[in-house]
Amino acid sequence: MLSHRAIWDGIDALARRHGHSVSALAKLAGLDATAFNVSKRVSKDGRERWPSTESISKILEATGESFDSFLTGTGAFLQLNDNLPNRTVPLLGLAQAGSGGFFDSAGFPAGQGWDEIALPSPGEGGIYALEVQGDSMEPLYREGDRIVVSPTEQVRRGDRVVVKTRDGEVMAKILHRQTGKQIELHSINPAYEPRLFELSDIEWIARIIWASQ
């Protein structure tokens, strides 16, 4: 059963995954900027205030996430899926990923040298995990965090993605803009400048669908 705290934890986690404050998340969803403020979660007389199902629906639509991914942030997902068999996906360090032999031409994992990580959802074919190295995506992803990637998910502006260039560089970034000829990638960490690539220089792009911290 979802508790009051679990629901609010899920909203907080959703905001963090997309690099937003809860106020920015609310505005992104077309809600009042104060809708998810901590001060509004408990009334002055101590009664718990719950977010509406409509507001949750709006933030899921605005971020492109599913209700299952929202449940992951509440900590209730594993409890709801206790009867499902354990699933694992291939795991590889980002630094290793740039060398040859680990991916096929479509961006799916191939070859030897992959480890495994347990996935807290039924998952889908082709997904795999990468271990974050470096600080370009802090504070959203820190070194050592593990991100689960799907090469089949459609990517759109604002998505967190893993990109491999034809030069063999693999990076986790935010897809800021994509035209018919170019792609612009941003980091969460402001110390890193945006990067602009010709699409012809990109081997593949895959969407980040989950992270383990």
Secondary structure, 3 states (H helix, E strand, C coil): CCCHHHHHHHHHHHHHHCCCCHHHHHHHCCCCCCCCCHHHCECCCCCECCCCHHHHHHHHHHHCCCHHHHHHHHCCHHHHCCCCCCEEEEEEEHHHHCCCCCECCCCCECCCCCEEEEECCCCCCCCEEEECCCCCCCCCCCCCCEEEEECCCCCCCCCEEEEEECCCCEEEEEEEEECCCEEEEECCCCCCCCEEEEHHHEEEEEEEEEEEC
